Amino acid sequence: MAREGGGGDAFGIGGLEALMVLIAIGAYVMYEVTGSLDTTADSYAENAIENVEDKGASVWSLAAILGIVIVAALIIGIVIRSLSGGR
């Protein structure tokens, strides 16, 4: 979403910062909630919590890659715009 005067880049970077903050908050909340649940050792509940934490670790690491993809898209957009004469 390009704006007059190149504001689209700032908009994209601001969105990226918001995404990274939301990923960090989501990971923090998930681990705080699962860590505060009191269960007995080797119970079904303990196994379920461990599964959620394992799957969550995969999700959060993949979500961080999303930030890298957005940065790459912003850089490619800037390069293409500069090569096309800023149109």
Secondary structure, 3 states (H helix, E strand, C coil): CCCCCCHHHHHHHHHHHHHHHHHHHHHHHHHHHHHHCCCCCCCHHHHHHHHHHHHHHHHHHHHHHHHHHHHHHHHHHHHHHHHCCCC
